């Protein structure tokens, strides 16, 4: 089975190479900000928007006027314009907010479409710039190469590529309930621990934040304090991401044909100030994303059920619905059938039942539609025979 996936590796430029990367990223950032301002002003003045073609033609003339800008390849600068174009399209589709200006103190990046190659552990980015990397980049690749630097000062290269994988035999279904005490509870009764990545570094992060707030803006000491804080946040993120990959791999590794989850409104849940920090630290959104694409790689399917279904309050045996039940109640006795439930396992079982019912309805609808198509085809064929 051939799958398409993203590859990301850490690269190790020399100090001279890093300056070259920063100059390229800076030129791309300047082009993005310059044409974001131009496009905004042009719309306010003419009630029309600048197209990518118009901006690209204008940029070609601008490179001849600005000597420092001509040092950066035209193709790389054009990718910044395409990023701006994509940001506008997402805004008009209501997928994101209006594009913002890029900050030189944030993440830095630029993209290349062609002219880059991989040889063992060496990445050729452009003429005079070949860097070492650790990890795996695709031999059979598609799309662009993205070079980026995060707030800790580390450099990365990422690209889309293809990979051959053995497709496992899938059978059965499983329901997942996301929680805070336990990160995930399956309908089989298995529970995955929530490691609470922030807990071990909360004191250090607060101390680093206080130290940063005391530093004078623009000073070298503030830059050092900002870097120290960014490294702590990166440590938390790496710890969480590593755990989520292990959990998602274990879930998908059960070789279930269907995984059923709730369609959680995580952003709305984060508005609860008492639970926001814990929910954010759990990483439900990232876990759901990982489970989804890994299940698709395996050839399976992920079904989302209605978020308003009372999975925790419904008895999985007799469907009795309990009206009130606070989060502190972890076990409850059904007054209708007398069965004692573990709150989370019961919720996972109900999620599974809802998913199976929905899957059955979809299959019936598909079979009915297929039967109608066949019947229509038969009638059409009979009409042709009669006319002939």
Secondary structure, 3 states (H helix, E strand, C coil): CEEEEEEEEEEECCHHHHHHHHHHHHHHHHHHHHHHHHHHHHHHHHCCCCCHHHHHHHHHHHHHHCHHHHCCCHHHHHHHHHHHHHHHHHHHCCCCCCCCCCCCCCCEEEEECCCCEEECCEEEEECCEEEEEECCCCCCEEEEEEEEECCCCCEEEEEEEEEECCCCCCCCEEEEEECCCEEEEECCCCEEECCCCCHHHHHHHHHHHHHHHHCCCCCHHHHHHHHHHHHHHHHHHHHHHHHHHHHHHHHHCCCCCEEEEECCCHHHHCCCCCCHHHHHHHCHHHHHHHHHHHHHHCCCEEEEECCCCCCCCECCCCCCECCCCCCCCCEEECCCCCCEEEHHHHHHHHHHHHHHHHHHHHHHHHHHHHHHHHHHHHHHHHHHHHHC
